[in-house]
Amino acid sequence: MSHQKIHAIEYIRGISMLGVIGIHTGAYSLANPFVNVHLFAALEIFTRFSVPIFFFVSAFGLFRNQDLFTKIDYLQFMKRRLRTVFIPYIVWSFIYMIHYTWISGDSAPWRPSTLLQYLTFGLASYQLYFLVILLWFYSLMPLWRLIVRLISPKPLKYLGVMLILQILFNYYSSYLLVPNFTNHYLNIAIQHRLSYWVFHYIFIFLLGAVCAVHYHKFLAYLEKYRRGINWSFIISLTGLLSFYYFLLYAKGYTPEQAVNTAHQLSPIGVIYTLTATLFFFNLFSYKSLSKGTSNLLSALGKHSYLVYLVHPLVMYYLITFIAKTGKLMTAAVTITFYLFTVWFSMLFSIMIEKISNAVPFVGTLLNGSPGSKKAKQAA
């Protein structure tokens, strides 16, 4: 397969980053006891594909130019992944822990047992768990290569079976599994399962791998079934929203309880993730975008990693400012909060990129990548 840049992947990365910020904005909007439940749905339900689709994108990038029948240099592979993910994960974990201790005076996270839990499960900040799961996916790369090689002759058949198994497993983990064992450490491991169990996202990860290996067939499939893909996206989104509103109005759930039930690991949430992935890949592969839209999506995709890492800090200071002004998180304030979070996070990423061009070590620590082209070639 050629090394030609696939713009759809970059655009999806940017869209997903916006979705993640939307989800976290929705959480802050709950500070208003009379939260707009429809805006809350837009921020929390429509965006539910955001985290899982990142695993699709990650797998697609890993497998795009993979030769499944040659031996992988596992040590070299892991060395690169530890640089791009593990180093920023540790650095940002300490940044968030130092910040927490600075603003609260609480040194509890630095106790050895607590620190171990924080770093094991990505607890230093609520978005860092994604990097923990990603590291687990990387560490099991030989297994994924074997599975993709085995299912490649009949990918649709095997992916269909995996989808069913994924729905069943996620349902059990989300709604039935309770950390109520006699062993304390087992309870902790089960309690934090969403922070490190790759099992929750195996299907979407392997889907990304298979689509990369069979890229041209995948494109042909998207083009052939374009209308069906569009309708399946609309129907699954309608289903997820209907579930949310059912929980609100028929079951009497609070908005927070509703989104904690109608999430991406629910049966309809898994289906919605699949259809959203196909929809956006299809849209960005065949839809002619204006130059402005293309440039915007490219910029969002390019800076998505650092934006993902820094945006909770930006949100903290924005919400602190809003609280000092005495404003409620009305719909207008919530939307403004969201836009400013994206804006300041992007500015931070651009600033770090410029600094890294002069001091590549900064880029390695914060972004897992030296800034300058020369440094990147030498890395």
C-alpha positions as a LaTeX table, in Angstrom:
\begin{tabular}{lrrr}
\hline
Residue & $x$ (\AA) & $y$ (\AA) & $z$ (\AA) \\
\hline
Met1 & 0.00 & 0.00 & 0.00 \\
Ser2 & 1.26 & 3.46 & $-0.78$ \\
His3 & 2.24 & 5.96 & 1.88 \\
Gln4 & $-0.14$ & 8.56 & 0.46 \\
Lys5 & $-1.73$ & 10.67 & 3.18 \\
Ile6 & $-5.34$ & 9.75 & 3.91 \\
His7 & $-7.09$ & 13.01 & 4.75 \\
Ala8 & $-10.21$ & 11.27 & 6.09 \\
Ile9 & $-8.21$ & 9.93 & 9.03 \\
Glu10 & $-6.87$ & 13.37 & 9.91 \\
Tyr11 & $-10.32$ & 14.94 & 9.61 \\
Ile12 & $-11.89$ & 12.22 & 11.78 \\
Arg13 & $-9.21$ & 12.82 & 14.40 \\
Gly14 & $-10.15$ & 16.51 & 14.46 \\
Ile15 & $-13.89$ & 15.82 & 14.66 \\
Ser16 & $-13.32$ & 13.34 & 17.48 \\
Met17 & $-11.26$ & 15.84 & 19.43 \\
Leu18 & $-14.13$ & 18.34 & 19.18 \\
Gly19 & $-16.47$ & 15.60 & 20.38 \\
Val20 & $-14.35$ & 14.81 & 23.43 \\
Ile21 & $-14.33$ & 18.47 & 24.43 \\
Gly22 & $-18.10$ & 18.48 & 23.91 \\
Ile23 & $-18.52$ & 15.58 & 26.33 \\
His24 & $-16.45$ & 17.32 & 28.99 \\
Thr25 & $-18.26$ & 20.60 & 28.38 \\
Gly26 & $-21.53$ & 18.79 & 28.99 \\
Ala27 & $-20.26$ & 17.69 & 32.40 \\
Tyr28 & $-19.54$ & 21.32 & 33.35 \\
Ser29 & $-22.94$ & 22.45 & 32.11 \\
Leu30 & $-24.52$ & 20.37 & 34.90 \\
Ala31 & $-23.46$ & 23.12 & 37.29 \\
Asn32 & $-26.71$ & 24.74 & 36.17 \\
Pro33 & $-29.57$ & 22.91 & 37.97 \\
Phe34 & $-31.82$ & 23.83 & 35.04 \\
Val35 & $-29.45$ & 22.54 & 32.36 \\
Asn36 & $-30.79$ & 22.61 & 28.81 \\
Val37 & $-31.33$ & 18.88 & 28.23 \\
His38 & $-31.33$ & 19.26 & 24.44 \\
Leu39 & $-27.99$ & 21.09 & 24.33 \\
Phe40 & $-26.76$ & 18.52 & 26.84 \\
Ala41 & $-27.80$ & 15.78 & 24.40 \\
Ala42 & $-25.86$ & 17.47 & 21.60 \\
Leu43 & $-22.76$ & 17.67 & 23.79 \\
Glu44 & $-23.03$ & 14.26 & 25.43 \\
Ile45 & $-25.00$ & 11.95 & 23.13 \\
Phe46 & $-24.18$ & 13.01 & 19.57 \\
Thr47 & $-20.48$ & 12.97 & 20.49 \\
Arg48 & $-20.45$ & 9.46 & 22.00 \\
Phe49 & $-18.46$ & 8.06 & 19.08 \\
Ser50 & $-15.51$ & 10.32 & 19.92 \\
Val51 & $-13.35$ & 8.17 & 22.19 \\
Pro52 & $-13.95$ & 4.80 & 20.46 \\
Ile53 & $-13.28$ & 6.26 & 17.02 \\
Phe54 & $-9.84$ & 7.35 & 18.24 \\
Phe55 & $-9.02$ & 3.65 & 18.63 \\
Phe56 & $-10.18$ & 3.06 & 15.06 \\
Val57 & $-7.88$ & 5.85 & 13.87 \\
Ser58 & $-4.97$ & 4.52 & 15.96 \\
Ala59 & $-5.34$ & 1.01 & 14.57 \\
Phe60 & $-5.73$ & 2.32 & 11.04 \\
Gly61 & $-2.44$ & 4.19 & 11.37 \\
Leu62 & $-0.66$ & 1.16 & 12.81 \\
Phe63 & $-1.84$ & $-1.27$ & 10.14 \\
Arg64 & $-1.94$ & 0.97 & 7.11 \\
Asn65 & 1.46 & $-0.14$ & 5.83 \\
Gln66 & 1.80 & $-3.38$ & 7.77 \\
Asp67 & 2.99 & $-6.54$ & 6.11 \\
Leu68 & 1.22 & $-9.12$ & 8.25 \\
Phe69 & 3.43 & $-11.95$ & 7.01 \\
Thr70 & 6.78 & $-10.47$ & 8.01 \\
Lys71 & 8.18 & $-10.57$ & 11.52 \\
Ile72 & 7.62 & $-7.43$ & 13.53 \\
Asp73 & 10.54 & $-5.84$ & 15.36 \\
Tyr74 & 8.60 & $-5.71$ & 18.60 \\
Leu75 & 11.27 & $-3.96$ & 20.67 \\
Gln76 & 11.71 & $-1.20$ & 18.10 \\
Phe77 & 7.94 & $-0.90$ & 17.74 \\
Met78 & 7.45 & $-0.51$ & 21.49 \\
Lys79 & 10.36 & 1.90 & 21.77 \\
Arg80 & 8.64 & 4.28 & 19.35 \\
Arg81 & 5.24 & 3.89 & 21.02 \\
Leu82 & 6.67 & 4.46 & 24.48 \\
Arg83 & 8.18 & 7.70 & 23.22 \\
Thr84 & 5.00 & 8.91 & 21.53 \\
Val85 & 2.54 & 7.86 & 24.25 \\
Phe86 & 4.17 & 6.71 & 27.49 \\
Ile87 & 6.47 & 9.70 & 27.97 \\
Pro88 & 3.69 & 12.30 & 27.42 \\
Tyr89 & 1.39 & 10.20 & 29.61 \\
Ile90 & 3.81 & 10.29 & 32.54 \\
Val91 & 4.66 & 13.97 & 32.02 \\
Trp92 & 1.03 & 15.06 & 31.80 \\
Ser93 & 0.07 & 12.87 & 34.76 \\
Phe94 & 2.62 & 14.71 & 36.88 \\
Ile95 & 1.51 & 18.07 & 35.47 \\
Tyr96 & $-2.08$ & 17.41 & 36.54 \\
Met97 & $-1.06$ & 16.03 & 39.92 \\
Ile98 & 1.21 & 19.00 & 40.64 \\
His99 & $-1.57$ & 21.35 & 39.57 \\
Tyr100 & $-4.09$ & 19.58 & 41.80 \\
Thr101 & $-1.78$ & 19.75 & 44.82 \\
Trp102 & $-0.99$ & 23.39 & 44.09 \\
Ile103 & $-4.62$ & 24.52 & 43.98 \\
Ser104 & $-5.94$ & 22.27 & 46.75 \\
Gly105 & $-3.00$ & 21.76 & 49.09 \\
Asp106 & $-3.82$ & 18.04 & 49.10 \\
Ser107 & $-0.71$ & 15.85 & 48.86 \\
Ala108 & $-2.61$ & 12.55 & 49.03 \\
Pro109 & $-1.98$ & 11.67 & 45.35 \\
Trp110 & 1.78 & 11.54 & 46.10 \\
Arg111 & 1.49 & 8.72 & 48.63 \\
Pro112 & 3.18 & 5.66 & 47.08 \\
Ser113 & 0.05 & 3.47 & 46.97 \\
Thr114 & $-2.12$ & 6.29 & 45.59 \\
Leu115 & 0.53 & 7.35 & 43.09 \\
Leu116 & 0.73 & 3.78 & 41.82 \\
Gln117 & $-3.04$ & 3.71 & 41.27 \\
Tyr118 & $-2.99$ & 7.08 & 39.57 \\
Leu119 & $-0.33$ & 6.04 & 37.07 \\
Thr120 & $-1.70$ & 2.53 & 36.56 \\
Phe121 & $-5.24$ & 3.62 & 35.78 \\
Gly122 & $-4.78$ & 7.12 & 34.38 \\
Leu123 & $-6.43$ & 8.87 & 37.32 \\
Ala124 & $-4.37$ & 12.06 & 37.33 \\
Ser125 & $-6.90$ & 13.62 & 34.94 \\
Tyr126 & $-10.14$ & 12.28 & 33.55 \\
Gln127 & $-8.97$ & 12.07 & 29.91 \\
Leu128 & $-5.66$ & 10.28 & 30.48 \\
Tyr129 & $-7.18$ & 6.79 & 30.71 \\
Phe130 & $-7.29$ & 6.76 & 26.91 \\
Leu131 & $-3.49$ & 6.67 & 26.80 \\
Val132 & $-3.41$ & 3.77 & 29.26 \\
Ile133 & $-5.72$ & 1.71 & 27.05 \\
Leu134 & $-3.74$ & 2.72 & 23.98 \\
Leu135 & $-0.52$ & 1.49 & 25.61 \\
Trp136 & $-2.18$ & $-1.84$ & 26.32 \\
Phe137 & $-3.24$ & $-2.06$ & 22.68 \\
Tyr138 & 0.34 & $-1.34$ & 21.60 \\
Ser139 & 1.81 & $-3.91$ & 23.96 \\
Leu140 & $-0.45$ & $-6.61$ & 22.47 \\
Met141 & 0.42 & $-5.74$ & 18.86 \\
Pro142 & 1.62 & $-9.28$ & 17.95 \\
Leu143 & $-1.79$ & $-10.62$ & 19.01 \\
Trp144 & $-3.68$ & $-8.08$ & 16.89 \\
Arg145 & $-1.48$ & $-8.88$ & 13.88 \\
Leu146 & $-2.27$ & $-12.57$ & 14.28 \\
Ile147 & $-6.01$ & $-11.94$ & 14.59 \\
Val148 & $-6.11$ & $-9.62$ & 11.57 \\
Arg149 & $-4.14$ & $-12.14$ & 9.54 \\
Leu150 & $-6.58$ & $-14.91$ & 10.50 \\
Ile151 & $-9.76$ & $-12.95$ & 9.78 \\
Ser152 & $-8.54$ & $-11.22$ & 6.60 \\
Pro153 & $-9.84$ & $-13.92$ & 4.22 \\
Lys154 & $-13.42$ & $-13.31$ & 5.44 \\
Pro155 & $-13.33$ & $-10.01$ & 7.36 \\
Leu156 & $-17.05$ & $-9.18$ & 7.23 \\
Lys157 & $-18.04$ & $-12.55$ & 8.67 \\
Tyr158 & $-15.58$ & $-12.43$ & 11.55 \\
Leu159 & $-16.12$ & $-8.75$ & 12.30 \\
Gly160 & $-19.85$ & $-9.44$ & 12.50 \\
Val161 & $-19.23$ & $-12.11$ & 15.14 \\
Met162 & $-16.87$ & $-9.78$ & 17.00 \\
Leu163 & $-19.48$ & $-7.03$ & 16.97 \\
Ile164 & $-22.01$ & $-9.30$ & 18.67 \\
Leu165 & $-19.44$ & $-10.44$ & 21.25 \\
Gln166 & $-18.45$ & $-6.82$ & 21.85 \\
Ile167 & $-22.04$ & $-5.80$ & 22.54 \\
Leu168 & $-22.50$ & $-8.70$ & 24.96 \\
Phe169 & $-19.25$ & $-8.05$ & 26.81 \\
Asn170 & $-19.82$ & $-4.30$ & 27.09 \\
Tyr171 & $-23.37$ & $-4.87$ & 28.35 \\
Tyr172 & $-22.07$ & $-7.19$ & 31.07 \\
Ser173 & $-19.26$ & $-4.84$ & 32.05 \\
Ser174 & $-21.46$ & $-1.72$ & 32.01 \\
Tyr175 & $-24.64$ & $-2.95$ & 33.67 \\
Leu176 & $-24.00$ & $-6.23$ & 35.49 \\
Leu177 & $-20.42$ & $-6.41$ & 36.74 \\
Val178 & $-20.02$ & $-5.09$ & 40.30 \\
Pro179 & $-16.67$ & $-4.87$ & 42.18 \\
Asn180 & $-17.91$ & $-6.81$ & 45.19 \\
Phe181 & $-15.19$ & $-9.40$ & 45.71 \\
Thr182 & $-13.42$ & $-10.36$ & 48.92 \\
Asn183 & $-10.03$ & $-9.40$ & 47.48 \\
His184 & $-9.39$ & $-5.65$ & 47.89 \\
Tyr185 & $-6.98$ & $-5.37$ & 44.97 \\
Leu186 & $-9.32$ & $-7.24$ & 42.66 \\
Asn187 & $-12.08$ & $-4.79$ & 43.58 \\
Ile188 & $-9.80$ & $-1.88$ & 42.69 \\
Ala189 & $-8.92$ & $-3.52$ & 39.37 \\
Ile190 & $-12.59$ & $-4.08$ & 38.56 \\
Gln191 & $-13.61$ & $-0.63$ & 39.77 \\
His192 & $-11.20$ & 1.03 & 37.32 \\
Arg193 & $-11.81$ & $-1.40$ & 34.44 \\
Leu194 & $-12.93$ & 1.37 & 32.09 \\
Ser195 & $-9.48$ & 2.90 & 32.42 \\
Tyr196 & $-7.45$ & 0.00 & 31.09 \\
Trp197 & $-9.53$ & $-2.91$ & 29.76 \\
Val198 & $-8.89$ & $-3.09$ & 26.03 \\
Phe199 & $-11.77$ & $-5.57$ & 25.84 \\
His200 & $-14.25$ & $-2.68$ & 25.71 \\
Tyr201 & $-12.82$ & $-1.46$ & 22.39 \\
Ile202 & $-11.44$ & $-4.55$ & 20.65 \\
Phe203 & $-14.03$ & $-4.50$ & 17.88 \\
Ile204 & $-13.51$ & $-0.88$ & 16.84 \\
Phe205 & $-9.72$ & $-1.29$ & 17.04 \\
Leu206 & $-9.72$ & $-4.41$ & 14.86 \\
Leu207 & $-12.16$ & $-2.73$ & 12.48 \\
Gly208 & $-9.60$ & 0.04 & 12.00 \\
Ala209 & $-6.88$ & $-2.54$ & 11.41 \\
Val210 & $-8.90$ & $-4.52$ & 8.85 \\
Cys211 & $-9.99$ & $-1.37$ & 7.02 \\
Ala212 & $-6.35$ & $-0.28$ & 6.76 \\
Val213 & $-5.16$ & $-3.67$ & 5.48 \\
His214 & $-8.00$ & $-3.79$ & 2.92 \\
Tyr215 & $-8.08$ & $-0.05$ & 2.33 \\
His216 & $-9.06$ & $-0.05$ & $-1.35$ \\
Lys217 & $-11.76$ & $-2.68$ & $-0.80$ \\
Phe218 & $-12.96$ & $-0.63$ & 2.15 \\
Leu219 & $-13.27$ & 2.47 & $-0.02$ \\
Ala220 & $-15.19$ & 0.50 & $-2.64$ \\
Tyr221 & $-17.53$ & $-0.78$ & 0.09 \\
Leu222 & $-18.15$ & 2.75 & 1.33 \\
Glu223 & $-18.95$ & 3.99 & $-2.15$ \\
Lys224 & $-21.23$ & 1.05 & $-2.95$ \\
Tyr225 & $-23.25$ & 1.27 & 0.26 \\
Arg226 & $-23.09$ & 5.03 & 0.77 \\
Arg227 & $-26.84$ & 5.52 & 1.12 \\
Gly228 & $-27.19$ & 2.61 & 3.52 \\
Ile229 & $-24.33$ & 3.91 & 5.64 \\
Asn230 & $-25.91$ & 7.37 & 5.83 \\
Trp231 & $-29.26$ & 5.94 & 6.88 \\
Ser232 & $-27.71$ & 3.57 & 9.41 \\
Phe233 & $-25.93$ & 6.54 & 11.00 \\
Ile234 & $-29.17$ & 8.52 & 11.21 \\
Ile235 & $-31.12$ & 5.55 & 12.59 \\
Ser236 & $-28.50$ & 4.64 & 15.22 \\
Leu237 & $-28.17$ & 8.28 & 16.33 \\
Thr238 & $-31.97$ & 8.47 & 16.58 \\
Gly239 & $-31.91$ & 5.27 & 18.63 \\
Leu240 & $-29.29$ & 6.59 & 21.05 \\
Leu241 & $-31.10$ & 9.90 & 21.45 \\
Ser242 & $-34.40$ & 8.09 & 21.93 \\
Phe243 & $-32.81$ & 5.99 & 24.67 \\
Tyr244 & $-31.56$ & 9.18 & 26.36 \\
Tyr245 & $-34.95$ & 10.92 & 26.22 \\
Phe246 & $-36.72$ & 7.72 & 27.34 \\
Leu247 & $-34.52$ & 7.62 & 30.43 \\
Leu248 & $-35.21$ & 11.32 & 31.08 \\
Tyr249 & $-38.95$ & 11.47 & 30.59 \\
Ala250 & $-40.19$ & 7.90 & 31.10 \\
Lys251 & $-37.79$ & 6.72 & 33.78 \\
Gly252 & $-37.23$ & 10.03 & 35.55 \\
Tyr253 & $-33.44$ & 9.94 & 35.26 \\
Thr254 & $-31.41$ & 13.08 & 35.73 \\
Pro255 & $-29.44$ & 14.18 & 32.64 \\
Glu256 & $-26.24$ & 12.89 & 34.26 \\
Gln257 & $-27.81$ & 9.51 & 35.05 \\
Ala258 & $-29.18$ & 9.30 & 31.51 \\
Val259 & $-25.82$ & 9.83 & 29.78 \\
Asn260 & $-24.14$ & 7.47 & 32.21 \\
Thr261 & $-26.58$ & 4.83 & 30.99 \\
Ala262 & $-26.88$ & 5.75 & 27.30 \\
His263 & $-23.14$ & 5.80 & 26.70 \\
Gln264 & $-20.79$ & 4.46 & 24.02 \\
Leu265 & $-20.55$ & 1.01 & 25.65 \\
Ser266 & $-24.31$ & 0.44 & 25.66 \\
Pro267 & $-25.62$ & $-1.83$ & 22.87 \\
Ile268 & $-26.99$ & 1.09 & 20.85 \\
Gly269 & $-23.82$ & 3.05 & 21.67 \\
Val270 & $-21.62$ & 0.36 & 20.11 \\
Ile271 & $-23.79$ & 0.35 & 16.97 \\
Tyr272 & $-23.69$ & 4.15 & 16.85 \\
Thr273 & $-19.89$ & 4.12 & 17.07 \\
Leu274 & $-19.72$ & 1.72 & 14.12 \\
Thr275 & $-22.11$ & 3.70 & 11.94 \\
Ala276 & $-20.50$ & 7.04 & 12.85 \\
Thr277 & $-17.08$ & 5.65 & 11.91 \\
Leu278 & $-18.31$ & 4.50 & 8.51 \\
Phe279 & $-20.31$ & 7.69 & 8.00 \\
Phe280 & $-17.44$ & 10.10 & 8.67 \\
Phe281 & $-14.90$ & 8.05 & 6.73 \\
Asn282 & $-17.32$ & 7.95 & 3.81 \\
Leu283 & $-18.10$ & 11.66 & 4.12 \\
Phe284 & $-14.48$ & 12.74 & 4.21 \\
Ser285 & $-13.37$ & 10.31 & 1.50 \\
Tyr286 & $-15.94$ & 11.27 & $-1.14$ \\
Lys287 & $-17.45$ & 14.60 & $-0.13$ \\
Ser288 & $-15.82$ & 17.63 & $-1.75$ \\
Leu289 & $-14.99$ & 20.05 & 1.05 \\
Ser290 & $-14.30$ & 23.76 & 0.72 \\
Lys291 & $-10.71$ & 24.83 & 1.18 \\
Gly292 & $-11.59$ & 26.59 & 4.43 \\
Thr293 & $-13.32$ & 23.53 & 5.88 \\
Ser294 & $-10.48$ & 21.28 & 4.76 \\
Asn295 & $-7.86$ & 23.54 & 6.32 \\
Leu296 & $-9.83$ & 23.79 & 9.56 \\
Leu297 & $-10.28$ & 20.01 & 9.86 \\
Ser298 & $-6.61$ & 19.47 & 9.02 \\
Ala299 & $-5.55$ & 21.91 & 11.74 \\
Leu300 & $-7.87$ & 20.28 & 14.27 \\
Gly301 & $-6.55$ & 16.85 & 13.36 \\
Lys302 & $-2.93$ & 17.96 & 13.45 \\
His303 & $-3.25$ & 19.45 & 16.92 \\
Ser304 & $-5.75$ & 16.95 & 18.34 \\
Tyr305 & $-3.22$ & 15.13 & 20.54 \\
Leu306 & $-2.01$ & 18.14 & 22.50 \\
Val307 & $-5.50$ & 19.63 & 22.61 \\
Tyr308 & $-6.74$ & 16.35 & 24.07 \\
Leu309 & $-4.02$ & 16.44 & 26.71 \\
Val310 & $-4.30$ & 20.08 & 27.78 \\
His311 & $-8.00$ & 20.93 & 27.49 \\
Pro312 & $-8.97$ & 19.95 & 31.08 \\
Leu313 & $-6.51$ & 22.56 & 32.37 \\
Val314 & $-8.02$ & 25.15 & 30.06 \\
Met315 & $-11.50$ & 24.17 & 31.22 \\
Tyr316 & $-10.53$ & 24.51 & 34.88 \\
Tyr317 & $-9.44$ & 28.12 & 34.50 \\
Leu318 & $-12.36$ & 29.03 & 32.25 \\
Ile319 & $-14.90$ & 27.59 & 34.69 \\
Thr320 & $-13.11$ & 29.35 & 37.57 \\
Phe321 & $-13.45$ & 32.64 & 35.71 \\
Ile322 & $-17.14$ & 31.98 & 34.98 \\
Ala323 & $-17.78$ & 31.16 & 38.64 \\
Lys324 & $-16.15$ & 34.41 & 39.74 \\
Thr325 & $-18.41$ & 36.38 & 37.42 \\
Gly326 & $-21.42$ & 34.70 & 38.99 \\
Lys327 & $-22.80$ & 33.51 & 35.65 \\
Leu328 & $-24.82$ & 30.32 & 35.33 \\
Met329 & $-23.94$ & 27.75 & 32.68 \\
Thr330 & $-26.81$ & 28.75 & 30.43 \\
Ala331 & $-26.93$ & 27.50 & 26.85 \\
Ala332 & $-25.14$ & 30.63 & 25.60 \\
Val333 & $-22.46$ & 30.47 & 28.30 \\
Thr334 & $-21.97$ & 26.73 & 27.74 \\
Ile335 & $-21.45$ & 27.18 & 24.00 \\
Thr336 & $-19.04$ & 30.06 & 24.61 \\
Phe337 & $-17.20$ & 27.95 & 27.18 \\
Tyr338 & $-16.87$ & 25.17 & 24.60 \\
Leu339 & $-15.57$ & 27.48 & 21.85 \\
Phe340 & $-13.04$ & 29.16 & 24.13 \\
Thr341 & $-11.81$ & 25.77 & 25.34 \\
Val342 & $-11.15$ & 24.70 & 21.76 \\
Trp343 & $-9.56$ & 28.07 & 20.92 \\
Phe344 & $-7.18$ & 28.30 & 23.88 \\
Ser345 & $-6.25$ & 24.60 & 23.65 \\
Met346 & $-5.40$ & 25.05 & 19.98 \\
Leu347 & $-3.31$ & 28.14 & 20.79 \\
Phe348 & $-1.41$ & 26.14 & 23.39 \\
Ser349 & $-0.74$ & 23.34 & 20.91 \\
Ile350 & 0.49 & 25.78 & 18.27 \\
Met351 & 2.72 & 27.49 & 20.84 \\
Ile352 & 4.24 & 24.17 & 21.94 \\
Glu353 & 4.82 & 23.23 & 18.32 \\
Lys354 & 6.78 & 26.46 & 17.75 \\
Ile355 & 8.78 & 26.01 & 20.95 \\
Ser356 & 9.52 & 22.40 & 20.00 \\
Asn357 & 10.98 & 23.52 & 16.68 \\
Ala358 & 13.64 & 25.34 & 18.68 \\
Val359 & 13.79 & 22.93 & 21.65 \\
Pro360 & 12.80 & 19.44 & 20.40 \\
Phe361 & 13.02 & 18.02 & 23.91 \\
Val362 & 9.90 & 19.98 & 24.86 \\
Gly363 & 7.95 & 18.31 & 22.06 \\
Thr364 & 9.19 & 14.89 & 23.16 \\
Leu365 & 7.99 & 15.46 & 26.71 \\
Leu366 & 4.61 & 17.01 & 25.95 \\
Asn367 & 3.69 & 15.53 & 22.58 \\
Gly368 & 5.92 & 12.50 & 22.17 \\
Ser369 & 7.50 & 13.99 & 19.07 \\
Pro370 & 10.40 & 16.37 & 18.44 \\
Gly371 & 9.22 & 19.59 & 16.87 \\
Ser372 & 11.59 & 20.33 & 14.03 \\
Lys373 & 11.69 & 18.31 & 10.84 \\
Lys374 & 15.40 & 17.76 & 11.35 \\
Ala375 & 14.83 & 16.37 & 14.81 \\
Lys376 & 12.00 & 14.17 & 13.60 \\
Gln377 & 14.20 & 12.68 & 10.90 \\
Ala378 & 16.90 & 11.96 & 13.41 \\
Ala379 & 14.49 & 10.45 & 15.96 \\
\hline
\end{tabular}
